[in-house]
């Protein structure tokens, strides 16, 4: 699997300048994954990453609702607990 997450204004391919506060707002990693359907957890085993925060094995819970896949990650941002939710819809 491969993950690349970034703010929509972080796009270096556009002629506009990237705001300074977004210069470090990108995450990317790849590796393998395993799914535990009983516990609703997908485990990403990271091989290579852009940031040390995404290293080792990352466990995310998942759910299927209304034809969408939800991946839920708990983390800390500036020492404050946050929950990230990625929503996938098949097209």
N, C-alpha and C positions, 0 to 999 in steps of 0.2 A: 504494500500500500504506500501511497505517497500523499502527503498533506502539504498544502500551501495555503496559508491564511494571511490576509492583509487587508488593511483599510482600503476602501474604494479610491480614496484620494492618494494612495501610496504608489500609484501606477507611474513608473518611470518612462513608459512608452508614450506618454502624452506630452505635448509641448509645455504644459503648465508645470511650474516648480512644485516639488513636494514640500508641504509645510514642515518646518524643522521638528515640530512635536511628533510627526509621524515617521521620521527617519528610521527609528528602531521598531516600528510597529509592523513587523512581519514575522511569521513563523513558518518554518519548513522542515520537514523530516521525512524519512522513508524507512521501511523495514517490513516485517511480517506482522500478521495478526492472528489471533485465535478468538473464537466466539464461544462463550458459555451460555447456551440457550436457557438453562435452568435458572441461572442468577441474572440473566439479561445484562451481561458484561462482555464488552469487546476489549481485548488486551492488545495494545500496539507494542511490539518489541522493536524499539528504535535502533536502527543500524547507524544512521548518519543524521545529524541535525544542525540547524543554524544557531540554536540557542541551547545552552546547557539545561535550562528548565524543562526541555523536552528530551529527556534521555532515559535510558534504561527501559523499563516497561511502564506504560501508561494505561491505566484501566479507566474505561468510560462505561457508564450505563447506557442502555439503549431501550427504545420503546417504539412500537409501530402503532400509530393512531391516524385514523382517517386517511389511509393511503400514503402516509408520510413516515419517514424514519427520523427519529430524534436521537441524537448523540448528546449526552450530558456529561460535562466535565466540571469538577470542583477544583478550584485553584485559589491562589492569593495574588492580589495585585496591590502593590505598595503596602503589603501587610494586612490588607483587608480581604476577607473571604468573598469570593465571587463564584457564580455559576454561569458557565458558558453553555449555550444550547445551539447545536447545529441542526437545521431542519432540511431534510432532503425530500424532494418530490420527484417521482419518476415522470418523465415526459414522453 
